Amino acid sequence: MEPNRKTSLVLAALTAGFAVLAYAFAQVPAVPAAPARPPLVPVDTLAGVIPPGTIRISAAQLASSGGDTSGLNCYACHHQDSPPLIKFDDQHRIVLPKEHADLIFSMRNCVECHAANDPVKLEYKDDGSLVMPAAHQGLLKMAHGRNLRNENCYNCHDPNQLDQLHTPEGAKLKFDQATLLCAGCHGPTYRDWEAGVHGRTSGHWDRSAGPIERQQCTSCHDPHAPAFTSLIAMPGPHLRVRTP
Amino acid sequence: MDDPISSPGLTRRSFLRASTVLAASAAAVTASLAPLRKLGQFTTSDEFLQKYYKEMTPEEMKVVLARIENEVEHQYGVRPHLRDFKPMNGVEFVYALNLSRCVGSRQCVHACVAENNQSRNPEIQYIRVLKMPNDGTFDLEKSEVSYDSKAVPEAGSFYLPVQCHQCRNPPCVKVCPVKATWQEADGITVVDYNWCIGCRYCEAACPYFARRFNWSTPSIPKEQINPNMSYLGNRPRYKGVMEKCHFCIQRTRAGRYPACVEVCPTGSRKFGNILDPNSEVSYILKNKRVLILKEELGTLPRFFYYFDV
């Protein structure tokens, strides 16, 4: 009977052990309550990733971001006597035509004050720098390059026809051809831009798979003050792993 | 004494006692193992028996893709479009980053996280933007990764974003004991998340700190899942596997730019096919001053830094 008794004892001990284990598991919740894991980067911050961190906004970007286009004056460039057909959406906002995809709209339209063919006489200080007209104070910052000779409206604007641009050689250019005007002085940068190396590129690296999207000079640079202002940085990494 | 009748081996009493003990212990074992049922995600037999990526036929791959689509939908509540993109003929990808233009805005970091379904918490990011002191040093020990600037760029600094360099001589591939990571024909070093055993040798071998380990199950909010997924790329990872930048396989093998290139506000990031003499990267390698990081290690990166101005 001795071995039988030993077996019974072992079995009883095992049973007791498993019973204790079962009790212990019953006490601890099987699935520990998952600690709340808030996303480390708020969704709102991420929404800011997609639009470019540029200073100026093209018509296409303005329209696609749902911006207010009601203040745009098409007659800043188009002649009033041969008006273009302007379409409005159901909220009475201007529907921007495709041709304006790369066209930049400034905060103000020059023709609000200037007649297109009324040249303005520029005044200079003794040191040769331009006197910023009082009406432009706060609207326009003139900071194109480091040389005073660049601070001249009529380097780029046509004094006789304010709604167009002109090159030093006298060629007339429309506002949406500004890139060609920039190229006149910024040759190496224009060469890089043509190769797709200066400025943003988006779309397709494989031209057979789809188009490449390019930006014009004035899409990113304010022609009156082309240097980039600083940007707000996105949040940095959380170096410590947060564990429950 | 040996008479079986006077001393039976099995009496009614001993039978009842033994069977009661047996039943009780069986019940106790079952009860003590019960919490295992609530552990959830067990490896299915299909997953366990899945073949090595390079040995799968297209038909077997189709079955695996369908299975993983179901798994992802079950786990994240979003039906993904999972594909297996193959390298394109005559294409070798090269990346170029303009150190003169980068302002350290970190937009690339977060665009990458959003595109590639990286875990939000614990946080996994492929790109590290290093802020370097502009005092003549290129010592990475002097860099700062968690800079918290109100506005960038900060005076007296330049910015050096680092991510996987897709080396032509990749140390991470050499050390993998199970060949779960390898270099593809277009130059992208990939990881098969179903084959990785999580030993982290590759993480230790990488001189660019480009590999990330999933210490716990990735957590991604449902509304932030990118459903355009690739098998070797941005499908959700498992707990205990390595991951790394894969040049956005799901975009670049479809002819598009990677997310970090698209989002860069200063156009510092350039990407393309180095075998195409008219590509942006060919122009940069021909015309710009180019450098690679840790050249002395002989890793031969496909990721180049360059200067203009």
Interface residues (C-beta under 8 A of the other chain):
Chain A: N4 S8 L11 A12 L14 T15 F18 A19 L21 A22 F25 A26 V28 A30 V31 R37 P38 P39 L40 V41 V43 T45 L46 V49 I50 P52 G53 T54 D192 A195 G196 V197 H198 G199 R200 T201 S202 G203 H204 W205 D206 S208 A209 G210 Q215 C220 F228 S230 L231 I232 A233 M234 P235 G236 P237 H238 L239 V241 R242 T243 P244
Chain B: S14 R17 A18 V21 L22 A24 S25 A28 V29 A31 S32 A34 P35 K38 G40 M88 V103 G104 S105 R106 Q107 V109 H110 A111 V113 A114 R120 N121 P122 E123 Q125 R128 V145 S146 Y147 D148 S149 K150 A151 V152 P153 W215 S216 S219 P221 E223 Q224 T252 A254 G255 R256 Y257 V261 E262 V263 C264 P265 T266 G267 K270 F271 G272 N273 S279 E280 Y283 I284 K288 D308
